[in-house]
Amino acid sequence: MTGFFGAVAGILGIGFWFYVILNWRRGIWGLCLYMPFGGAVALYLHPSKLPLLAKDLVFVVPAYIAFFVFNTRLLRQAPIPQGLLACMGAMALIVLLQTLNPGILHWMVAAIGAKVWLFYIPLIFMGAAFLRTQDDLVRFLRVMVGIAIVPCMIGLLQWFGSATFGYQETITAFYGDRAANATQGFASFDYGGDYYRIPATFTFTSQYFGYTWAMIVMAYALMRIDPSANWRRFSLLMMGVFMVASVLSGARSALVFVPILLILIVFLDQRIKGILAGVVLMPVMVLGALYLGGIDPFAVFNATQVLVTNYGKDLVLANLIEAIWNHPLGIGTGMNTGPARHAFGDIQVLTYLERYYAKAIVELGFFGGVAVFATWAALIVYAIRIVRQIREQALKGVAAAFTGFFIALAIHSGKGWQIDYDPVNVYFWLFAGFLFKLPYLQGQRAPQKRRTAMPLHG
């Protein structure tokens, strides 16, 4: 039976492959529609590794071929700044050179590392070309915010089911004997009540948190740009749902980085009323979510404050110094990459530095770390410049949402590597492409109806 379903999946995959070749935009749509549910597919088909590559083989690869082979003229519609391209090129070159590092224990480790570092970068060009008018962006955001109801409702159901019927019983009801893998062995934190690790429709909690985090960005952007008042109200409602879902994902990072993200967005958007409303409403919403989840909000905040202090003093800076001191030349691409560890459990892959910037130095050496820092810095500088340049208020709000996400993710990368995980690794480069196209969309809403031509006189 498994072989039959595998054959059917292969036939459907090949059919969709050619379907995407004919129109690369279908690959982008398929990728973004699949990602919120791909984790559930991977858990159900565990221990097969094929579902982990499904989105790349079925959506990304044919979309790349269709875009970069058959539609090269569209690169002119991707106005990526030259400075950012130079930094990205330097980073990519060092990543490829480090695949030849003699310290690499297996060639597949280098292949996985290179894939994690570089595979989704081309989406920055495709994201820019994807937007032809503002209506393209509105349509994309509507679909993404709309389908996000399903993963978030499942995540919230898992949380309240865990609090009511039992943690193991609830997650096992969803994923059977794969439930332990999705929850890190049913891990939880005691904050006057259990703070559960919730996977929702993803393979583990960090992915779910990253998804809800990115969806806050999309909901805010939709609220600012959508011409329909009903959709604006819906996106505002969904922002609240995404914030609650993020806090109740079980990722303690959400307690810190959801507020940071929102403050950055409204500050860049220059919406002082939004900042004041956030100062009042956000703590109430977070406290309410934690209280309804059956845990002590103040115990969570005290523990989070201690955690942030420890990260700042002992882990972030200490890891950077340790990485530079011990590995100034790098030990090779993939040698500190999480997916390489999971793929090769029998190989001693260095993974004790679970910090993105420290990982960059460990794998790529000092100069590779500089290239990574330069890429992030260039992206953020250009993004802030675009926010300042855009005069159309709706588009300015969208640019502020994307830019706030980049800055918040850059801060978060000091303690983790969200950008290495689905779906943030995809959204990051798509958002960057969208951002650089925004200045060219000012005043370019798609025409509604062609008016009847007036007769000529004289």
Secondary structure as GFF3:
##gff-version 3
##sequence-region A 1 458
A	DSSP	alpha_helix	2	21	.	.	.	ID=ss1
A	DSSP	alpha_helix	24	44	.	.	.	ID=ss2
A	DSSP	alpha_helix	50	55	.	.	.	ID=ss3
A	DSSP	pi_helix	56	60	.	.	.	ID=ss4
A	DSSP	alpha_helix	61	68	.	.	.	ID=ss5
A	DSSP	three_ten_helix	72	77	.	.	.	ID=ss6
A	DSSP	alpha_helix	82	98	.	.	.	ID=ss7
A	DSSP	alpha_helix	107	118	.	.	.	ID=ss8
A	DSSP	alpha_helix	123	130	.	.	.	ID=ss9
A	DSSP	alpha_helix	134	147	.	.	.	ID=ss10
A	DSSP	alpha_helix	149	165	.	.	.	ID=ss11
A	DSSP	alpha_helix	167	175	.	.	.	ID=ss12
A	DSSP	three_ten_helix	176	178	.	.	.	ID=ss13
A	DSSP	alpha_helix	179	182	.	.	.	ID=ss14
A	DSSP	beta_strand	188	190	.	.	.	ID=ss15
A	DSSP	beta_strand	194	196	.	.	.	ID=ss16
A	DSSP	alpha_helix	205	225	.	.	.	ID=ss17
A	DSSP	alpha_helix	229	247	.	.	.	ID=ss18
A	DSSP	alpha_helix	253	268	.	.	.	ID=ss19
A	DSSP	alpha_helix	272	292	.	.	.	ID=ss20
A	DSSP	alpha_helix	297	310	.	.	.	ID=ss21
A	DSSP	pi_helix	311	316	.	.	.	ID=ss22
A	DSSP	alpha_helix	317	326	.	.	.	ID=ss23
A	DSSP	alpha_helix	338	343	.	.	.	ID=ss24
A	DSSP	alpha_helix	356	389	.	.	.	ID=ss25
A	DSSP	alpha_helix	393	412	.	.	.	ID=ss26
A	DSSP	three_ten_helix	418	420	.	.	.	ID=ss27
A	DSSP	alpha_helix	424	437	.	.	.	ID=ss28
A	DSSP	three_ten_helix	438	441	.	.	.	ID=ss29
###
